[in-house]
Amino acid sequence: MLAVAAALGGSACDGGAGSHAAPSTASAVASSSASAAPLSSAPAALPSHDTRLAALQGRWRIESSTGQPDAGMVFLPAIGKDVVIRRAILVFPDDDPASELRKTLRVLPEPNALAIDHRGNFAPTDPLDGDAQALGRESKGWSRRVLAKVEGDVMTLAVAFPQDPLPPSFAPSDRSEVVVLRRIR
């Protein structure tokens, strides 16, 4: 099993207040060791490929969700669609096939926890690390906090709203969505 872990200090984002800037390279995913050593690194202007995110890289198909319709569960309507993780960026399908949502993966201090922070709406031809505002793109969307695990080619996420407590487990609840994704090889 791959456990998401971090012992991070300092600011999670490189930009100022209200900025949608990318997180520092301290975002991490560690192998199944019981705990991760404290990390330190200089902030980067853009999310870089962090080898600790290696197990998450690639294309994943959303197989299932325990979410309820009309309850703000963002993975539920995307069942059967693919997401792509490149470096620290999650590319999520948009309702418009000429657009895609991009999110930044950021490790939270809780064990196995990630934040999925909204970057913006982009055209598939835009640079991966592009700035939505600088490109004149719409920049509205969702962010979430997740409990994550990867076992082989299966990733399981317990997804909660950013203002809600992180899910304590991968058990379904009325305030979180449990999502299963399968790696596409």
Order of alpha helices (4+ residues) and beta strands (2+ residues): beta-beta-beta-beta-beta-beta-beta-beta-beta
